Amino acid sequence: MPFLTPNVPDVDPAEFLARPRQERIRFLATFWAEYGFGTPKMVHTIYIVKLLVLYITGGVLLATLTSHVGGPLAVGQWWDEPIVYQKLLLWTVFLELFGVGGTWGPLAAHFKPMTGGVTYWARPGTIRLPPWSRVVPFTQGDRRTVFDVLLYVACLASLLYAAASGGVAVDSLTAVRPDATGGLVDPALMAVPAVLLVLCGLRDKILFLAARGEQYWPALVFSSAVGTVLTYTDLIVAAKLLIVLVWVGAAVSKMNAHFENVVPPMVSNAPLTPRFVKKLHYRSLPQDLKPSRLAWFMAHVMGTTAELVVPLVLLFSTSWPLTLVAVGCMVLFHLFITSTFPLAVPLEWNLFFCYVTVFLFAGHPAGEGYSVLDFSAGWMLPVITGALLFFPVLGNLRPDLVSFLPSMRQYAGNWASATWAFAPGAEAKLNRLKRPAKNQIDQLVDGMGYDPAVAEMTMQMTLAWRSMHSQGRGLFSVMQNHLGSEYEAYSLREAEFCCNSVIGWNFGDGHLHDDQLIEAIQKRIGFEPGEFVVVWVESQPIHKKTQEYYVMDAALGIVERGTWRVADAVAEQPWLPNGPIPVDVTWRHPASGTASHRPSESTSEVPS
């Protein structure tokens, strides 16, 4: 494929758009299976340059030139320096919170401009989404204020200031690592961004999640407690528990029926994977796009099993050779994910985990005084482990209460998801929102010069991608049931991508575009009944076989609730050749005026 030229479907865009919707989904899903999004390699090169120049070079220069650990090229001298670990942590959080880490650029539907983040969150009047406004005082409302902007900027400044500060001597570090010349970042400087990030998150959950607070915030807290509550050894062991929990939590969450459906479209979008390898992940292209045995092996052996077993080896092994092998396995694991350029593009996160794996487990082996039994106080192991497990356990049992990020369900396929549907002409109303970017289709047409038909076909590619995942089959089934004969007339959009243009960030978390966001949009736009319809589904609880969905009309509120069986969604092809999967409607608004429904439905007018 030429460097500057994308792979595009071999079809006339106008003729393509005249086809029935499910036929379009089949055509584009089959195209995705072989070519992914078809992105030109120039785009991937931009991401690689960002990683090499901004993240790696910028982070190493900042960490080494502001600390007494040797120059940037003296890797053998500073790779296991604790202050370098701390400063790379701060640098990573800063880039994520600024908006140039994950969910940046065209692979995350930021076409033009390519940066969301700071352009939204440093702008008064944009939408914010407080997580617990009913119980946390002074967090009510959905409009970003000057106070919110100042709080956000202060958090960014505190991260950068701590990363650029010199080290301080800590007795517990000197006692076990007299070779560490850089010391540690002043614990007080680590505490400031930890506190500010919580305050930002209480005012706007977007910011805490964008900073990947579920993983980086505990690390900030551990560093801020050194010298008072924790020793240096405690810091290292706690950091080991944290990263192992991330891995093991992700592995456990992938023990589901969804994850096999994640691997094939992810591999298909990997720019360096040969086409014949991509095709091997499907049973029989183009007739059968369900995952093949190879996809099952990649998902549950190379993925789930490895991500469960190898981290436990790292945590408990006192064998140096075995530890080194395990370190290499996890580094290769994250490099593989990086090479696939997953749609939320968490590239900095993966590279940071590569470094942290080496720093924690090769630099501080369990057999040399850094095992889980080496905490300085007996209460630390159960208390820290319990605190780290709280949200993953709650989030898997009650996914409606916890984002899939603190639940440690990244890339498990078990996501809250949604599809937006706009009546003719209604989508353009979103451009009235106060935000720095227009709708994605307008970014493509006005900002990048796409022909409108080509831009529409590009946007529908994301629908095909969603249909290749289990939730997509349910979402499109409910949408067909609800819209009935109007199904072909509406413009359908993948909510994860639309959400980016509204709030500036999304990592596949449907809680960022649930009814809270729709209500905030409706307050500003005032859609008429039927103009903006949303089908939204919650993640599957770990102990249930169903997923709960609702249908929301922006003007009327939620008009229908129900469930579908995950097994039914997984068993179908992306384009639903047998029609909508069965759904159980548990409540419907008496005046919703929905279209015909499947006879298999059971309906009640009592809210569930």
Buried (B, 14 or more C-beta within 10 A) or exposed (E): EEEEEBBBBEBEBEEBBEBEBBEBBBBBBBBBBBBBBBBBBEBBEBBEEBBEEBBBEBBBEBBBEBBBBBEBEEEEBBBBBBBBBBBBBBBBBBBBBBBBBBBBBBBBBBBBEBBBBBBBBBBEEBBBBBBEBEEEEEBEEBBBEEEBBEBBBBBBBBBBEBBBBEBBEBEBBEEBBEEBBBBBBBBEBBBBBBBBBBBBBBBBBBBBBBBBBBBBBBBBBBBBBBBEBBBBBBBBBBBBBBBBBBBBBBBBBBBBBBBBBBBBBBBBBBBEBEEEEBBBBBBEBBEEBBBBEBBBBBBBEBBBBBBBBBBBBBBEBEEEEEBBBBBBBBBEBBEBBBBBBBBBBBBBBBBBBBBBBBBBBBBBBBEEEBBBEBBEEEEBBEEBBEEBBEBBBBBBBBBEEBBBBBBBBBBBBBBBBBBBBBBEEBBEBBEEBEBBBBBBBBBBBEBEEBEBBBBBBBBBBBBBBBBBBBBBBBBBBBBBBBBEEEBEEBBBBBBBBBBBBBBBBBBBBBBBBBBBBBEBBBEBBEBEBBBBBBBBBBBBBBEEEBBBBBBBBBBBBBBBBBBBBBEBBBBBBBBBEEEBBBBBBBBBBEEBEBEEBBEEBEEEEEEE
